[in-house]
Amino acid sequence: MWVSKKEIEDLSERLKSYSSGEQIDIRDNREGAFSILKNDIYAILNAQNEQLINLEKQRNVLAEYMADISHQLKTPITSMNIMTELLEVAEPEKQQEFIRNIKFSLNKMEWLVGTLLKMTKIDAGALTFSMKPVKVSEICEKVLPAVSILVDIKEQSIEIIHDCVIDCDAGWTAEALLNIVKNAIEHSPEGGKIVIDSGSNAMYQWISVKDCGVGMDKSMYAAMFQRFKYSTNDNGFGIGLPFALSIMRGQGGDIDMDFGEHGQGTLVRLKFFQ
């Protein structure tokens, strides 16, 4: 196939336009090596453009989360600075109290930064989930030891009703479930029972956690899944449920709730779409 000088010049000009930020489509449906070349160039340029869009998205997400981290760390850092300055002149008993408070604040900060960095990767699409069939009991084996002390303190119990097989990333799902179970423990009275169930329907597989509290007002729902907007724990940050939601959406799933009004207890359902 013979290629004219005009065709080459036209392709060159259009590529220069692309380098200036203009969106172009150089494909054609004709036969021949030159048409194949133009289609290959378009595919490469399109892939590059998608990469640039993803990188910009990741930068924006990272900037947003870094701003959150900076804002949330200001108060504990200021508090620790004050306690550090007072250590030298404080009585021994007060010094021990300051040291305990500083250690507690450091642990909180470490957890906050670690969790937000994980959320950054998930929300930026920079993390790959390994989806495999796994029994709910195997996921719970990763969760229950982490809440055993909380359960013992409140003399509560956790019951697993059905042990279904769920297609998910077991490690990340365990992190999401852990935050849901912690929330259920906080909302349940002493001596109460938290129920973990699972199942499937035509649309999705699911794992649910039901507390035995007084239920929840529907008006609270939106704030529960926004970072730093909702926390029932004075020592919490309000990112447990948003973190769980990020994990679920990263796996192509979602979270919904039955509010359990009139003292029926709230049910949180992790949904894994088929």
C-alpha positions in Angstrom: 0.0 0.0 0.0 1.3 3.4 -1.0 1.1 6.2 1.6 1.0 9.8 0.4 3.0 12.6 1.9 -0.2 14.4 2.8 -1.5 11.5 4.9 1.8 11.4 6.8 1.8 15.1 7.4 -1.9 14.9 8.5 -1.0 12.2 11.0 2.0 14.2 12.3 -0.2 17.3 12.8 -2.8 15.4 14.7 -0.2 13.8 17.0 1.2 17.3 17.7 -2.4 18.4 18.7 -2.6 15.5 21.1 0.7 16.5 22.7 -0.9 19.9 23.3 -3.8 18.3 25.2 -6.4 18.0 22.4 -8.4 14.8 22.3 -8.0 13.1 18.9 -9.3 10.0 17.2 -7.0 8.9 14.3 -8.5 5.5 13.7 -10.0 4.5 10.4 -11.6 1.3 9.1 -9.6 1.0 5.9 -7.3 -1.9 5.1 -3.5 -1.6 4.9 -0.5 -1.3 7.1 -0.9 2.5 7.5 -4.4 2.2 8.9 -3.2 -0.6 11.3 -0.4 1.7 12.4 -2.8 4.6 13.1 -5.1 2.3 15.1 -2.1 1.0 17.1 -1.0 4.6 17.8 -4.6 5.5 19.0 -4.7 2.5 21.3 -1.3 3.4 22.9 -2.4 7.1 23.3 -5.7 6.1 24.7 -4.0 3.8 27.3 -1.6 6.5 28.2 -4.5 8.9 28.7 -6.3 6.5 31.0 -3.1 6.1 33.0 -2.8 9.9 33.4 -6.4 10.1 34.5 -5.9 7.4 37.1 -2.7 9.0 38.4 -4.6 12.3 38.7 -7.3 10.6 40.6 -4.8 8.9 42.9 -3.1 12.3 43.6 -6.4 13.9 44.4 -7.4 11.1 46.8 -4.0 11.1 48.4 -4.1 14.9 48.9 -7.6 14.6 50.5 -6.4 11.9 52.9 -3.2 13.7 53.8 -5.3 16.8 54.7 -7.4 14.5 56.9 -4.4 13.0 58.6 -2.8 16.4 59.2 -6.1 17.8 60.7 -6.7 14.8 63.0 -3.1 14.7 64.3 -3.0 18.3 65.4 -5.0 17.8 68.7 -3.1 14.7 70.0 0.3 16.2 69.1 -0.5 19.5 70.9 -1.7 17.5 73.9 1.5 15.3 74.0 3.7 18.4 73.6 2.1 19.9 76.7 2.4 16.7 78.7 6.1 16.4 77.6 6.9 19.9 78.8 5.2 19.2 82.2 7.0 15.9 82.7 10.1 17.5 84.2 8.3 19.4 86.9 5.5 16.9 87.7 5.3 14.7 90.7 6.3 11.0 90.1 2.7 9.8 90.2 1.7 12.5 87.7 4.6 11.7 85.5 3.4 8.1 85.2 -0.1 9.3 84.2 1.4 11.6 81.5 3.5 8.7 80.1 0.4 6.5 80.0 -1.5 9.2 78.2 1.3 9.8 75.7 1.6 6.1 74.9 -2.2 5.9 74.5 -2.2 8.9 72.1 0.7 7.4 70.1 -1.2 4.1 69.6 -4.3 6.0 68.5 -2.3 8.0 66.0 -0.5 4.9 64.7 -3.9 3.2 64.1 -5.4 6.3 62.5 -2.5 6.9 60.1 -2.4 3.2 59.1 -6.1 3.0 58.5 -6.3 6.2 56.5 -3.3 5.1 54.3 -5.1 1.8 53.6 -8.3 3.7 52.7 -6.2 5.9 50.4 -5.0 2.9 48.4 -8.4 1.4 48.2 -10.2 4.6 47.2 -7.5 5.5 44.6 -7.9 2.1 43.0 -4.3 1.3 43.8 -5.0 -2.0 45.6 -5.8 -5.4 44.1 -8.2 -7.6 45.9 -7.8 -11.4 45.7 -11.3 -12.8 45.4 -11.6 -16.5 46.4 -14.2 -18.7 48.0 -13.9 -18.7 51.8 -16.0 -19.9 54.7 -17.4 -17.2 56.9 -16.0 -19.1 59.9 -12.5 -18.7 58.5 -13.0 -14.9 58.2 -14.4 -14.9 61.8 -11.3 -16.7 63.0 -9.4 -13.5 62.1 -11.9 -11.3 63.8 -12.9 -12.8 67.1 -9.5 -12.8 68.8 -9.2 -9.1 68.2 -12.5 -8.4 70.1 -12.3 -11.1 72.8 -11.2 -8.7 75.5 -14.1 -6.3 74.7 -16.6 -9.2 74.7 -15.3 -10.4 78.1 -15.4 -7.0 79.7 -19.1 -6.6 78.7 -19.8 -10.3 79.4 -21.2 -10.6 75.9 -21.3 -13.5 73.4 -20.9 -13.8 69.7 -22.9 -16.5 67.8 -22.3 -17.6 64.2 -25.5 -19.0 62.8 -24.7 -20.1 59.2 -21.2 -20.9 57.9 -21.7 -20.1 54.2 -19.0 -19.8 51.5 -18.4 -16.2 50.3 -16.4 -15.1 47.2 -14.2 -12.3 48.7 -10.8 -11.2 49.7 -10.6 -12.9 53.1 -8.0 -10.7 54.7 -9.7 -7.4 53.7 -13.2 -8.7 54.5 -12.0 -9.6 58.0 -10.8 -6.0 58.5 -14.3 -4.7 57.4 -16.1 -7.3 59.5 -13.9 -6.4 62.5 -15.1 -2.8 62.4 -18.7 -3.9 62.1 -18.4 -6.3 65.1 -16.7 -3.6 67.2 -19.6 -1.3 66.5 -22.1 -4.0 67.4 -20.3 -4.6 70.8 -20.4 -0.9 71.6 -24.1 -0.7 70.8 -25.1 -3.9 72.8 -25.7 -3.9 76.6 -23.7 -6.0 79.0 -24.6 -9.6 78.8 -25.9 -9.2 75.2 -25.4 -11.4 72.2 -24.1 -10.4 68.8 -25.2 -12.6 65.9 -23.2 -13.2 62.8 -25.1 -14.7 59.9 -24.5 -15.3 56.2 -26.2 -16.4 53.0 -26.9 -15.7 49.4 -29.7 -14.8 46.9 -29.9 -14.2 43.2 -28.1 -10.8 43.4 -25.5 -11.1 46.1 -23.8 -13.1 48.9 -23.9 -11.6 52.3 -22.5 -11.5 55.9 -24.6 -9.8 58.5 -23.9 -8.6 62.1 -26.8 -7.9 64.4 -26.4 -6.3 67.8 -29.0 -6.4 70.6 -29.1 -2.6 71.2 -32.1 -0.2 71.1 -31.9 0.3 67.3 -30.9 3.3 65.4 -32.5 6.4 64.0 -32.5 6.5 60.1 -31.4 10.1 60.2 -28.0 9.0 61.5 -27.3 6.7 58.5 -25.6 9.1 56.1 -23.2 10.4 58.8 -22.1 6.9 59.8 -20.3 6.4 56.6 -18.6 9.8 56.4 -15.1 10.1 57.8 -14.9 11.7 61.2 -18.7 12.5 61.3 -19.9 9.8 63.6 -18.5 8.0 66.6 -20.1 6.5 69.7 -16.7 6.0 71.4 -15.0 9.0 73.1 -11.7 7.5 72.0 -12.8 6.8 68.4 -12.3 8.8 65.2 -15.4 7.8 63.3 -13.6 6.0 60.5 -14.4 2.4 61.3 -17.6 2.2 59.2 -16.2 4.4 56.3 -13.2 2.1 56.2 -15.4 -1.0 56.1 -17.4 0.6 53.2 -14.2 1.4 51.3 -13.2 -2.3 51.6 -16.6 -3.5 50.4 -16.8 -1.1 47.5 -13.2 -2.0 46.6 -14.5 -5.6 46.1 -17.4 -4.4 44.1 -19.8 -4.8 47.1 -21.7 -2.6 49.4 -23.1 -2.2 53.0 -26.7 -1.7 54.0 -28.5 -1.7 57.3 -31.7 -2.7 59.0 -32.1 -0.1 61.7 -33.9 -2.2 64.2 -36.2 0.5 65.6 -38.2 -0.1 68.7 -35.5 -2.0 70.5 -35.0 -4.7 67.9 -31.2 -4.2 67.4 -29.4 -2.9 64.3 -28.3 -5.3 61.6 -25.4 -4.4 59.3 -25.1 -6.4 56.1 -21.9 -6.8 54.0 -23.0 -7.5 50.4 -20.9 -9.2 47.8 -22.6 -8.9 44.4 -22.7 -12.0 42.2 
